[in-house]
Amino acid sequence: MSSPLPNQEIDQRIAAAQAAVNAETELMHREFGRARSELKYDGTKVTAVDIAISQNIQAAISAQFPVDQFFSEELSPTETAIPVTARFCWVLDPIDGTNNYVNGISHCAISLALLENGEPAYGVIYDLARRVLIHGGPGRGLYEGTRPAQARGEAPNNHSLIGFHSPSDKRHAMEGKQLIENFKIRGLGSSTLHLAYAAIGLLDGVVDHNNKVWDIAAACALCAEAGIKIHYLENPPFPMRTFTLLAPRVQYAAGLPAMVQRLREVIGR
């Protein structure tokens, strides 16, 4: 883990991000397992809590940094992608794991990423299940709350814990079979937490096919500081030059370098 680099502009934004996310945790817990959902344009679920958290965090960030761009999963879809033109932009998933949240399953998170020139610079993730703020970024440390964290260093083996979601595209079903035959699988229902848990050493690796940039932007900043390599199988999202809710899904294998190599051998990609 590297020593934090002094940069007042980023430090101010990190403090604002942590405050904005922490301010929404009471609402998130209060409505956990109670909020009612409806289907969005893409068939995924949304609740009034998703929308409220999105609006509240955007208002808090934009009030302090009006020249920054702000993007959220809960924006209204547009036919054309929005160009990323600001030095700093924000990418928010107000609740990653909405299906879990609605059903009272605690693996869900608020995920807020700060990007500089289209690259993840810092991530702030509130892990509802563990009631902890996971945060960090390249050159700025990695933390669970105030405690420094780091990735696992174990060599890949058949007891390695791999975060994996069943792929929405059944063409990739065989990859799931290969992973199950070679590792211990954990499917938490939150792409944010899969990657964040790899960064802080709770999982050894991740394979995922179903993501959009807002699912993983904050966790990618954590992974960069932890030494976690993300090998994109399709549609690398960074540097982010445009933002659209209609972007293709991001697919990747992630872990320390030896784990990524082994994952790629297993899935044949």
Buried (B, 14 or more C-beta within 10 A) or exposed (E): BEEBEEBEEBBEBBEBBBBBBEEBBEBBEEBBEEBEBEEBEEEEBBBEBBBBBBEBBBEBBBEBBEEBBBBBBBBEEEEEEBEBEBEBBBBBBBBBBBBBBBBEBBBBBBBBBBBBEBBBBBBBBBBBBBEBBBBBBBBBBBBBEEEEBEBBEBEBEEEBBBBBBEBEEEEBEEBBEBBEEBBBBBEBBBBBBBBBBBBBBBBBBBBBBBBBBBBBBBBBBBBBBBBBBBBEBEBEBBEBEEBBBEBEBBBBBBBBEBBBBBBBEBBEB
